[in-house]
Amino acid sequence: MNKAELVTAIAHTTGQSKVQVHNALAAALYALTGAMAKGERVTLIGFGTFERRHRQARVGVNPQNPQQQLKIPAARVPAFRAGQELKDIVDGRAKLPTFHTPSPVKKSASTKKKSGSTKITKKHKTKKRR
């Protein structure tokens, strides 16, 4: 599944437009990438943990010429560790729960706008008879 297919699947599941889903996904990935660049760990309970790890410098072998050794510099790399719930679902030990779209928030009576059916009453003056 690529990003476009993911956007389509989320839009179908949630009933939102693809543009809304694309913007939300882009914002989520932006926030996740920014946090990892700062060295923060991002944990999504049940799904997994994204973090930045430090890879030590090492000596490698050139695959085109196995006699030649290469110096591989140290680097900071992204890493993902799957959560237990994700592992169980992927392995078949658990079922993927059904997704329920949240119902729209209903406005309370005090916040609802009244339509043009406002009733205006006039006080009737009674005439004094002389």
ABEGO torsion letter per residue (X at the ends): XBAAAAAAAAAAAAGBBAAAAAAAAAAAAAAAAAAAAAGBBBBBBGAEBBBBBBBBBBBBBBAABAABBBBBBBBBBBBBBBBAAAAAAAAGABBBBBBBBBBBBBBBAAABBBBAABBBBBBBBBBBBX
